[in-house]
Amino acid sequence: MEVPSTSTTPEQVQKIQTLLNGPAGKPPEGVIPSFPALSNLYEISITILLLGMVIATLLIFIRLYIKLYLIRSKAYEDYVVVLAWWVNITTILYGVVVFLIKLSILLQYLRIFVPNRKANMPLFVAIQTVIWSNFIFYFTDFIFQVTACTPREKFWNLLITTGHCRNTYAMYMASGIFNVLSDFAILILPIVPIWKLQLPFKRKILMIAIFSTGLWACVTSIMRTYYTWKVLKSPDVSYNVIIMGYWTIAEITTGIVVSCLPVMPKLFHHYTSKFYHSRKPNFRLQLVQKRELLDFEDGG
C-alpha cells in the first residue's frame, strides 16, 4: 500500500496563497462584514497571551522562592507544576499541560490531607482514582491528537485530498466534558477534610477560600468547552477559535494559580513576622522613654 505524500505541491501552494489573499468565506445571509471592528484582535490576543504567561511565571517563581529559601523543602508537586509551566511555555500540548497541573494539585492534596493512607483510606482512594482517570484520559487524548489524520498534514491542510481523518468532533467534546467534571471533582475533594481538621473556624474558612479559587478554573473550563463546540458547529471558525484560545489561556493560568496559592500564606507570614520583629525594638524603646518621662513628671 502506497503511503500518501505529505509534501505540498506548487499548485497547492498557489491555491493556499490565493485563499490567504482573498476572503475567508461568504458571510451568512443578512450579515454585513465589518472588518474594522476586529482590527485590534491581534493586539488583544498578544495582550492576553502575555498576561497569562506573566502571571503563571510570576507565581511559579514565587513558589520556588518559598519552597527553596523560606521552607527549604521540596515535594513532587513542585517539580510537576514547574514541568507543566515549562511545557506550556515551549509547546502547544494542551492535554499534557492540563494533566500536569491537575496532578500537581492532587499530589498536594495527598501530602496535606493523607500523610498516612491508613488513617484516611477513602480520601486516599478518591484522590488516586481522580489521578489515574485523568492520566488514562489525557494519555488517550494525546495519542488521538497525534494520530488523528493520515497524513498528519491533512489535519491543517484542507487541500490534501488523499488520506483520511477520524471524527474529531466526538473526541473534542468528550475532552471538554471530562475536563469540566474532573475540575469539579478536584474542587470538591478538599472541602470535607478541611472541615474535619482541628483548626479555628476562621482558619478553616480561609483554607476553604484558598482551595475554592478552583471554582474559576471550572468556569474557564466550561467556557472553553462551549467555544470548542462553537468552533465545531459555527461557520465562523476563525473568530471562535481565537475566543476559545483566550479561555484556554485563562484555564491554564488559573490552574497554575490554584496549584501555587496554598503555599502563598508562608510568604505573607514570613514578611509580616519579619516586619513585626523589626518594629519590636522601637516599640520597647518608646515604652522605656514613656516610663522615664512619667518618672520625671512625678519628680522621680
LUMDOFI-576867 format. One line per 5 residues: number of its first residue (from 1); their letters; for each residue x, y, z of N, C-alpha, C. Coordinates in steps of 0.02 Angstrom, whole numbers. Layout:
# LUMDOFI-576867
NUM) A) X:Y:Z:X:Y:Z:X:Y:Z ~ ...
# end
This chain:
# LUMDOFI-576867
1) MEVPS) 42:-60:0:0:0:0:44:62:0 ~ 29:107:-45:70:167:-52:52:218:2 ~ 102:246:35:91:297:87:82:364:54 ~ 27:400:67:17:465:36:72:514:54 ~ 93:553:6:145:602:18:120:660:59
6) TSTTP) 161:683:106:141:740:148:168:806:121 ~ 207:804:66:235:865:39:182:904:1 ~ 187:970:4:139:1013:-30:165:1030:-100 ~ 124:1019:-150:144:1032:-219:142:1107:-234 ~ 177:1130:-286:174:1201:-305:103:1225:-320
11) EQVQK) 61:1181:-349:-8:1201:-363:-47:1213:-299 ~ -35:1170:-249:-68:1179:-184:-45:1243:-149 ~ 20:1257:-155:47:1319:-126:14:1379:-157 ~ 4:1377:-223:-29:1433:-257:-101:1440:-235 ~ -136:1384:-226:-206:1387:-203:-210:1415:-132
16) IQTLL) -163:1394:-90:-162:1419:-21:-151:1495:-21 ~ -104:1518:-63:-90:1590:-66:-150:1628:-91 ~ -186:1600:-139:-246:1632:-165:-300:1637:-111 ~ -307:1584:-71:-355:1585:-16:-337:1637:36 ~ -272:1642:52:-250:1690:102:-259:1762:78
21) NGPAG) -252:1773:14:-260:1841:-13:-334:1861:-23 ~ -378:1812:-23:-449:1827:-33:-488:1823:31 ~ -554:1829:27:-597:1825:87:-597:1753:114 ~ -604:1748:180:-604:1681:212:-666:1641:194 ~ -720:1675:178:-783:1641:161:-839:1690:154
26) KPPEG) -895:1666:129:-953:1710:121:-987:1722:188 ~ -1008:1783:202:-1042:1796:265:-1112:1766:265 ~ -1141:1750:323:-1210:1724:325:-1259:1775:296 ~ -1317:1751:277:-1368:1795:248:-1388:1849:298 ~ -1391:1910:273:-1411:1967:315:-1356:1996:357
31) VIPSF) -1295:1968:352:-1238:1993:391:-1192:2032:345 ~ -1176:2094:366:-1130:2136:328:-1062:2132:361 ~ -1010:2111:325:-943:2107:354:-920:2174:381 ~ -888:2174:439:-862:2235:469:-792:2220:495 ~ -744:2220:450:-675:2203:468:-642:2253:515
36) PALSN) -657:2320:509:-625:2366:556:-643:2352:629 ~ -702:2321:641:-723:2306:710:-676:2256:743 ~ -642:2215:702:-596:2164:729:-523:2182:716 ~ -510:2246:698:-442:2265:680:-393:2260:738 ~ -418:2265:800:-374:2261:858:-371:2192:889
41) LYEIS) -396:2141:854:-398:2073:881:-328:2046:894 ~ -281:2065:850:-212:2042:858:-182:2070:923 ~ -192:2134:935:-165:2165:995:-196:2135:1058 ~ -261:2122:1056:-296:2091:1113:-267:2021:1126 ~ -256:1983:1073:-230:1915:1080:-161:1915:1111
46) ITILL) -118:1959:1087:-50:1963:1114:-51:1983:1188 ~ -95:2031:1204:-100:2055:1274:-122:1999:1321 ~ -174:1961:1301:-199:1907:1342:-147:1852:1350 ~ -113:1836:1295:-61:1784:1297:-4:1804:1344 ~ 20:1866:1338:74:1890:1381:52:1894:1454
51) LGMVI) -10:1917:1465:-35:1922:1533:-37:1854:1567 ~ -63:1804:1530:-66:1737:1558:4:1709:1573 ~ 51:1721:1528:119:1695:1538:153:1731:1597 ~ 143:1796:1603:174:1835:1657:147:1813:1725 ~ 80:1806:1730:50:1785:1794:75:1715:1814
56) ATLLI) 73:1668:1766:94:1600:1781:168:1598:1800 ~ 210:1634:1763:282:1634:1777:296:1666:1845 ~ 263:1721:1860:273:1754:1925:254:1708:1983 ~ 197:1673:1977:176:1627:2030:225:1569:2038 ~ 250:1544:1982:298:1488:1985:362:1510:2021
61) FIRLY) 387:1569:2005:449:1592:2036:439:1608:2110 ~ 381:1635:2128:366:1647:2199:362:1581:2236 ~ 330:1531:2205:325:1465:2237:395:1435:2248 ~ 438:1440:2197:506:1413:2204:545:1450:2259 ~ 535:1516:2263:568:1554:2316:546:1531:2385
66) IKLYL) 481:1521:2393:454:1499:2458:481:1430:2475 ~ 479:1384:2426:498:1315:2441:574:1308:2450 ~ 614:1345:2411:686:1335:2414:720:1377:2468 ~ 693:1436:2483:728:1482:2528:693:1493:2595 ~ 626:1489:2595:590:1501:2657:575:1435:2694
71) IRSKA) 544:1389:2659:528:1324:2691:587:1276:2687 ~ 626:1283:2633:683:1237:2620:659:1165:2618 ~ 605:1154:2582:578:1087:2574:542:1082:2507 ~ 558:1030:2469:528:1020:2403:486:956:2404 ~ 435:956:2362:391:897:2356:381:881:2282
76) YEDYV) 352:823:2269:342:802:2199:299:852:2161 ~ 248:880:2194:203:925:2158:239:988:2133 ~ 294:1008:2167:332:1066:2145:365:1052:2077 ~ 395:994:2071:427:975:2007:374:970:1952 ~ 316:942:1968:264:931:1918:237:997:1892
81) VVLAW) 223:1046:1936:194:1109:1913:246:1150:1874 ~ 310:1145:1893:362:1179:1854:367:1148:1784 ~ 361:1082:1780:361:1048:1715:301:1070:1674 ~ 242:1076:1705:182:1099:1670:193:1169:1642 ~ 222:1213:1683:237:1282:1660:285:1281:1601
86) WVNIT) 336:1239:1605:386:1236:1552:356:1209:1487 ~ 316:1156:1492:284:1128:1433:237:1180:1402 ~ 201:1218:1444:155:1269:1419:192:1324:1382 ~ 252:1342:1407:291:1396:1375:320:1373:1309 ~ 343:1312:1305:383:1288:1248:344:1249:1196
91) TILYG) 284:1225:1213:246:1184:1165:172:1205:1165 ~ 132:1170:1126:60:1182:1125:22:1118:1142 ~ 51:1078:1187:20:1014:1207:-31:1027:1263 ~ -91:1046:1244:-142:1066:1293:-156:1011:1343 ~ -170:950:1320:-188:895:1364:-133:879:1413
96) VVVFL) -70:881:1391:-14:866:1435:-8:918:1490 ~ -15:982:1471:-10:1037:1520:-65:1032:1572 ~ -127:1022:1549:-184:1018:1595:-176:959:1643 ~ -154:902:1618:-145:844:1662:-91:857:1714 ~ -35:887:1694:19:900:1742:-4:950:1796
101) IKLSI) -43:1000:1777:-68:1048:1827:-114:1012:1877 ~ -159:972:1851:-205:935:1895:-168:885:1939 ~ -117:853:1911:-77:806:1950:-42:842:2007 ~ -16:902:1994:17:941:2046:-30:957:2104 ~ -92:977:2087:-141:993:2138:-160:930:2178
106) LLQYL) -169:874:2144:-190:812:2178:-134:784:2221 ~ -72:790:2200:-16:768:2241:-11:811:2304 ~ -28:874:2297:-29:919:2354:-83:898:2404 ~ -141:877:2377:-194:851:2420:-170:790:2460 ~ -136:744:2425:-111:684:2459:-63:701:2516
111) RIFVP) -18:748:2504:31:766:2555:-1:801:2614 ~ -50:844:2601:-80:884:2654:-132:844:2694 ~ -177:810:2657:-235:779:2690:-227:704:2703 ~ -180:671:2668:-172:599:2678:-98:583:2690 ~ -68:611:2743:2:593:2757:9:519:2776
116) NRKAN) -45:491:2803:-47:420:2819:-110:390:2788 ~ -101:350:2736:-158:325:2698:-205:282:2741 ~ -177:247:2791:-220:205:2832:-268:245:2875 ~ -249:307:2891:-291:349:2933:-351:377:2894 ~ -344:382:2828:-399:410:2787:-400:375:2719
121) MPLFV) -412:311:2720:-411:271:2660:-462:293:2607 ~ -525:311:2626:-573:332:2575:-550:393:2534 ~ -520:443:2568:-495:501:2532:-435:483:2489 ~ -392:439:2514:-335:416:2475:-358:382:2411 ~ -407:339:2416:-433:304:2357:-466:354:2308
126) AIQTV) -503:403:2335:-536:452:2293:-486:493:2253 ~ -433:516:2287:-381:556:2253:-345:514:2200 ~ -327:452:2218:-292:408:2171:-336:393:2110 ~ -401:386:2122:-448:373:2066:-449:432:2018 ~ -450:492:2045:-450:552:2002:-384:558:1964
131) IWSNF) -329:544:1998:-263:548:1965:-259:500:1906 ~ -277:436:1918:-268:386:1865:-319:392:1810 ~ -379:415:1826:-429:426:1773:-407:484:1728 ~ -378:536:1758:-351:591:1718:-293:568:1675 ~ -249:528:1704:-192:504:1665:-214:463:1605
136) IFYFT) -260:416:1616:-283:373:1562:-318:414:1507 ~ -360:462:1529:-397:501:1480:-351:545:1438 ~ -307:584:1472:-265:631:1435:-212:596:1394 ~ -190:536:1416:-143:498:1376:-178:474:1312 ~ -240:450:1319:-280:429:1261:-292:488:1214
141) DFIFQ) -309:546:1244:-321:606:1205:-259:627:1166 ~ -201:622:1197:-138:640:1164:-125:594:1104 ~ -133:529:1114:-123:482:1059:-172:495:1002 ~ -234:511:1020:-285:525:969:-266:587:929 ~ -242:640:963:-224:701:929:-166:690:881
146) VTACT) -117:650:903:-58:638:861:-76:598:799 ~ -123:551:806:-139:505:751:-208:521:720 ~ -233:583:730:-300:600:706:-306:596:631 ~ -252:615:595:-255:617:522:-195:580:492 ~ -207:547:436:-154:516:397:-161:539:324
151) PREKF) -112:577:299:-50:601:331:-65:655:383 ~ -17:668:426:-26:717:480:-44:786:454 ~ -15:805:397:-25:872:368:-98:884:349 ~ -135:831:338:-205:837:319:-246:871:373 ~ -221:868:436:-257:897:492:-267:972:483
156) WNLLI) -218:1007:452:-224:1080:443:-224:1101:370 ~ -206:1057:324:-204:1074:253:-264:1043:218 ~ -315:1084:206:-378:1059:177:-371:1043:103 ~ -315:1062:72:-305:1049:1:-280:978:-12 ~ -260:942:39:-238:873:31:-300:829:25
161) TTGHC) -306:795:-31:-366:755:-45:-356:681:-29 ~ -294:660:-21:-280:589:-5:-279:580:70 ~ -279:518:92:-277:503:164:-346:510:195 ~ -348:511:262:-412:515:297:-400:544:367 ~ -454:569:398:-453:593:467:-510:561:506
166) RNTYA) -497:548:570:-550:522:613:-601:576:629 ~ -656:556:659:-707:604:681:-682:638:745 ~ -655:699:737:-627:735:794:-680:768:838 ~ -740:777:812:-792:812:849:-807:776:916 ~ -816:711:913:-834:673:973:-778:677:1025
171) MYMAS) -714:673:1002:-659:675:1049:-651:743:1081 ~ -660:796:1041:-654:864:1068:-707:877:1121 ~ -768:856:1108:-822:867:1156:-813:823:1218 ~ -790:761:1207:-777:717:1264:-722:747:1308 ~ -671:775:1276:-616:806:1313:-641:865:1355
176) GIFNV) -683:907:1325:-710:964:1361:-753:944:1420 ~ -797:896:1410:-842:873:1464:-802:840:1520 ~ -755:797:1502:-713:764:1553:-673:816:1593 ~ -648:866:1557:-610:919:1589:-651:955:1642 ~ -713:972:1626:-757:1006:1672:-772:962:1733
181) LSDFA) -788:899:1721:-805:853:1776:-745:843:1823 ~ -686:835:1795:-627:824:1837:-610:888:1875 ~ -622:947:1846:-611:1009:1882:-656:1014:1944 ~ -719:997:1935:-765:999:1992:-747:946:2045 ~ -723:888:2023:-701:837:2071:-643:862:2112
186) ILILP) -594:895:2080:-537:923:2115:-558:979:2162 ~ -608:1017:2142:-633:1072:2184:-666:1045:2248 ~ -704:990:2242:-742:964:2299:-700:923:2347 ~ -649:889:2322:-610:841:2362:-584:870:2429 ~ -556:931:2432:-527:952:2496:-576:981:2547
191) IVPIW) -638:993:2528:-684:1029:2573:-698:990:2637 ~ -716:927:2630:-732:886:2690:-671:877:2735 ~ -612:857:2708:-554:850:2754:-533:915:2788 ~ -542:972:2754:-526:1036:2787:-573:1047:2846 ~ -637:1033:2835:-686:1044:2888:-674:999:2949
196) KLQLP) -643:941:2938:-630:895:2993:-566:911:3031 ~ -525:957:3004:-463:974:3038:-476:1010:3104 ~ -433:998:3152:-440:1030:3218:-408:1099:3215 ~ -445:1145:3184:-421:1213:3174:-475:1263:3196 ~ -456:1325:3211:-507:1376:3225:-552:1386:3164
201) FKRKI) -614:1407:3177:-664:1413:3123:-640:1461:3068 ~ -611:1518:3088:-589:1568:3039:-534:1539:2993 ~ -490:1499:3022:-437:1470:2981:-464:1417:2933 ~ -514:1381:2954:-547:1333:2909:-578:1370:2849 ~ -613:1425:2863:-644:1464:2810:-591:1491:2763
206) LMIAI) -534:1514:2790:-480:1540:2748:-452:1485:2703 ~ -442:1425:2730:-416:1370:2689:-466:1350:2635 ~ -530:1348:2652:-581:1331:2602:-583:1385:2547 ~ -575:1448:2567:-575:1503:2518:-516:1496:2470 ~ -457:1477:2497:-398:1468:2454:-409:1413:2403
211) FSTGL) -434:1356:2427:-445:1300:2381:-505:1313:2334 ~ -551:1355:2356:-610:1369:2314:-595:1414:2255 ~ -534:1440:2251:-515:1477:2190:-518:1432:2129 ~ -519:1367:2142:-526:1319:2087:-594:1325:2052 ~ -641:1360:2083:-706:1371:2051:-698:1410:1986
216) WACVT) -650:1458:1986:-638:1496:1925:-609:1451:1871 ~ -569:1401:1891:-543:1353:1843:-601:1314:1811 ~ -652:1298:1850:-711:1264:1824:-747:1308:1773 ~ -753:1373:1788:-786:1420:1743:-748:1425:1677 ~ -682:1432:1681:-642:1437:1619:-647:1372:1578
221) SIMRT) -650:1316:1613:-656:1251:1578:-723:1246:1542 ~ -775:1269:1575:-842:1268:1544:-843:1313:1482 ~ -815:1373:1488:-815:1420:1432:-773:1394:1374 ~ -717:1362:1389:-677:1333:1336:-715:1277:1299 ~ -750:1237:1337:-790:1183:1307:-845:1212:1263
226) YYTWK) -876:1266:1286:-929:1298:1247:-902:1324:1181 ~ -845:1357:1182:-816:1384:1120:-786:1330:1077 ~ -766:1274:1106:-746:1216:1066:-805:1192:1024 ~ -863:1189:1057:-924:1169:1021:-941:1219:966 ~ -931:1285:980:-945:1336:930:-897:1330:870
231) VLKSP) -835:1315:885:-786:1306:831:-807:1249:785 ~ -833:1195:815:-851:1136:776:-918:1145:739 ~ -962:1189:765:-1028:1196:736:-1039:1261:698 ~ -1005:1314:718:-1017:1379:687:-978:1386:622 ~ -1006:1421:572:-968:1432:510:-910:1481:519
236) DVSYN) -913:1523:572:-861:1572:584:-807:1541:629 ~ -769:1494:599:-719:1457:637:-661:1502:659 ~ -637:1545:614:-577:1584:628:-587:1630:689 ~ -647:1657:698:-660:1701:755:-668:1660:820 ~ -708:1608:816:-722:1568:877:-661:1532:903
241) VIIMG) -615:1513:860:-556:1478:883:-511:1526:922 ~ -513:1591:905:-475:1640:943:-504:1648:1013 ~ -571:1652:1018:-603:1658:1084:-591:1595:1125 ~ -592:1538:1093:-576:1475:1128:-505:1477:1154 ~ -460:1507:1115:-391:1514:1137:-384:1558:1198
246) YWTIA) -425:1611:1201:-424:1654:1260:-442:1615:1323 ~ -494:1574:1318:-516:1536:1377:-467:1480:1393 ~ -432:1455:1343:-380:1405:1355:-323:1436:1397 ~ -302:1496:1378:-251:1532:1416:-274:1544:1487 ~ -337:1566:1494:-365:1579:1561:-367:1515:1602
251) EITTG) -386:1460:1571:-391:1396:1607:-323:1372:1632 ~ -273:1375:1590:-206:1352:1609:-176:1398:1662 ~ -183:1464:1652:-157:1512:1701:-191:1502:1769 ~ -257:1494:1769:-293:1484:1832:-271:1419:1866 ~ -260:1367:1827:-236:1304:1856:-170:1312:1892
256) IVVSC) -124:1349:1863:-59:1361:1895:-68:1403:1957 ~ -112:1453:1954:-126:1495:2013:-154:1452:2070 ~ -203:1409:2054:-233:1366:2105:-181:1320:2135 ~ -136:1294:2095:-84:1250:2120:-35:1286:2166 ~ -23:1350:2153:27:1387:2192:-1:1422:2253
261) LPVMP) -66:1436:2254:-95:1475:2309:-85:1446:2379 ~ -93:1380:2389:-86:1353:2457:-20:1369:2492 ~ 34:1382:2454:98:1397:2487:108:1472:2498 ~ 64:1514:2470:73:1586:2474:68:1614:2546 ~ 25:1587:2590:24:1613:2659:92:1611:2693
266) KLFHH) 135:1564:2674:202:1560:2703:241:1624:2689 ~ 232:1651:2628:267:1712:2609:243:1771:2651 ~ 177:1778:2658:149:1833:2697:168:1826:2771 ~ 167:1765:2796:185:1754:2866:258:1772:2878 ~ 301:1755:2830:373:1770:2838:385:1845:2842
271) YTSKF) 355:1883:2796:369:1954:2793:331:1994:2847 ~ 272:1971:2866:236:2005:2921:272:1994:2987 ~ 296:1933:2999:333:1920:3061:400:1957:3061 ~ 431:1962:3003:494:1999:2997:482:2074:3011 ~ 427:2100:2985:410:2170:2997:395:2181:3071
276) YHSRK) 360:2134:3102:342:2140:3173:405:2141:3216 ~ 452:2096:3201:513:2092:3241:558:2154:3231 ~ 555:2181:3170:594:2242:3157:566:2302:3194 ~ 500:2301:3206:467:2356:3241:470:2347:3317 ~ 483:2286:3339:479:2271:3411:530:2310:3453
281) PNFRL) 594:2316:3432:641:2355:3471:620:2428:3478 ~ 594:2457:3424:571:2527:3426:514:2535:3476 ~ 470:2484:3477:414:2486:3523:438:2484:3595 ~ 489:2442:3608:516:2437:3676:550:2502:3696 ~ 586:2533:3649:620:2596:3663:570:2650:3680
286) QLVQK) 515:2653:3641:463:2702:3655:432:2691:3724 ~ 424:2627:3743:394:2611:3808:440:2633:3865 ~ 506:2621:3857:555:2642:3907:556:2718:3914 ~ 556:2753:3856:556:2826:3857:494:2854:3890 ~ 438:2822:3877:375:2845:3907:377:2836:3983
291) RELLD) 405:2780:4006:410:2769:4079:457:2820:4110 ~ 512:2835:4078:559:2885:4104:527:2953:4108 ~ 485:2970:4058:450:3034:4057:401:3038:4115 ~ 366:2983:4129:318:2982:4184:353:2988:4251 ~ 412:2954:4256:450:2959:4318:474:3031:4329
296) FEDGG) 494:3064:4273:519:3133:4278:463:3180:4300 ~ 401:3169:4270:345:3212:4288:323:3201:4359 ~ 334:3141:4386:315:3126:4455:369:3151:4504 ~ 422:3176:4475:476:3202:4517:526:3150:4538 ~ 519:3090:4506:564:3035:4524:631:3042:4493
# end
